């Protein structure tokens, strides 16, 4: 990511992050709309707490933009944990789409092509780390065939 993209993410996050729970609620509403297969994954979840976790995770990523490599172990653990909740690789695409849609709604005219590209790249990095760790964990849990 370029320094300009990182700054754009910081700037846009400050606007969307200020929306707090409203932004997180928009995200989950959109996620469940575009991918109903994820709704059962949240059947027993306290959605108020879940929305808070989403905002916290996004804030951590934004804060670590200049040192994303330091977040790799935490992101890998998050990916493995999400696997145990039933998250599959295909869900990452839906989450990314819902996230970008939420930012577009939250930012209005401030949502530019450059902002979308920056957030898409940041999400691609984070989700690739999480998905790879989940896939590795799933592979290790499969019985050997022979």
C-alpha positions in Angstrom: 0.0 0.0 0.0 1.2 3.5 -0.8 1.5 6.2 1.9 -1.3 8.0 0.2 -3.6 5.0 0.4 -2.8 4.6 4.1 -3.6 8.2 4.7 -6.8 7.9 2.8 -7.8 4.9 4.9 -7.1 6.9 8.1 -9.1 9.9 6.9 -12.1 7.9 5.8 -12.0 5.7 8.9 -12.2 8.7 11.1 -15.5 9.7 9.4 -17.0 6.2 9.3 -15.7 5.2 12.7 -17.4 8.3 14.2 -20.7 6.7 13.1 -19.9 3.9 15.5 -22.7 1.4 16.0 -24.7 2.8 13.1 -22.0 1.9 10.7 -21.6 -1.5 12.1 -25.3 -2.1 12.0 -25.4 -1.0 8.3 -22.5 -3.5 7.6 -24.3 -6.5 9.2 -27.6 -5.6 7.6 -25.9 -5.5 4.2 -23.9 -8.6 4.8 -27.0 -10.6 5.7 -28.8 -9.2 2.7 -26.1 -10.1 0.1 -25.1 -13.4 1.7 -27.9 -15.0 3.7 -25.6 -18.0 4.3 -23.7 -16.0 7.0 -26.8 -15.2 9.1 -26.8 -18.6 10.9 -23.2 -18.1 11.9 -24.5 -15.3 14.2 -27.5 -17.1 15.5 -26.3 -17.1 19.1 -24.3 -13.9 18.9 -25.0 -10.7 20.9 -25.1 -8.5 17.9 -24.4 -5.3 19.9 -21.2 -6.9 21.1 -20.4 -8.2 17.7 -20.8 -4.8 16.2 -18.4 -3.5 18.8 -15.9 -6.2 17.9 -16.1 -5.2 14.2 -15.4 -1.6 15.0 -12.5 -2.5 17.3 -11.0 -4.8 14.7 -11.2 -2.1 12.0 -9.7 0.5 14.3 -6.8 -1.9 15.1 -6.1 -2.5 11.4 -6.2 1.3 10.6 -3.9 2.0 13.6 -1.4 -0.7 12.3 -1.3 0.3 8.6 2.4 1.2 8.8 3.2 -2.1 10.5 0.7 -4.7 9.2 3.3 -7.4 9.4 3.2 -7.0 13.2 -0.5 -7.9 13.0 0.0 -11.2 11.1 -0.1 -13.5 14.1 -3.3 -11.9 15.5 -4.9 -12.0 12.0 -3.9 -15.7 11.6 -5.5 -16.5 15.0 -8.6 -14.5 14.0 -8.8 -16.5 10.8 -8.5 -19.8 12.7 -11.1 -18.7 15.2 -13.5 -17.7 12.5 -13.1 -21.2 11.0 -14.4 -22.7 14.2 -17.5 -20.4 13.9 -18.2 -21.8 10.4 -16.7 -19.0 8.3 -15.6 -20.3 5.0 -13.3 -18.8 2.3 -16.3 -17.7 0.2 -17.6 -15.6 3.1 -14.6 -13.3 2.9 -15.8 -12.0 -0.5 -19.3 -11.1 1.0 -17.7 -9.4 4.0 -15.5 -7.3 1.8 -18.5 -6.3 -0.4 -20.5 -5.4 2.7 -17.6 -3.4 4.1 -17.1 -1.4 1.0 -20.8 -0.8 0.7 -20.9 0.4 4.3 -18.1 2.9 3.7 -19.8 4.1 0.5 -23.0 4.8 2.4 -21.2 6.3 5.4 -19.0 8.6 3.4 -21.3 9.7 0.6 -19.5 12.1 -1.7 -16.2 11.6 0.2 -16.2 8.0 -1.1 -14.0 8.2 -4.1 -12.5 5.7 -6.4 -9.2 6.1 -4.7 -10.8 5.5 -1.3 -12.5 2.4 -2.6 -9.3 1.0 -4.0 -7.3 1.7 -0.8 -9.9 0.0 1.4 -10.2 -2.9 -1.1 -6.5 -3.4 -1.0 -6.3 -3.2 2.8 -9.2 -5.7 3.1 -7.6 -8.0 0.6 -4.4 -8.1 2.6 -6.2 -8.7 5.9 -8.6 -11.3 4.5 -5.9 -13.2 2.7 -3.9 -13.6 5.9 -7.0 -14.8 7.8 -8.2 -17.1 5.0 -4.8 -18.7 4.6 -4.5 -19.4 8.3 -8.0 -20.9 8.4 -7.3 -23.0 5.3 -4.1 -24.3 6.9 -5.9 -25.1 10.1 -8.7 -26.9 8.2 -6.1 -28.9 6.3 -4.3 -30.0 9.5 -7.6 -31.1 11.0 -8.5 -33.4 8.0 -7.6 -37.0 8.5 -4.8 -38.3 6.2 -6.0 -40.5 3.3 -4.0 -43.1 1.7 
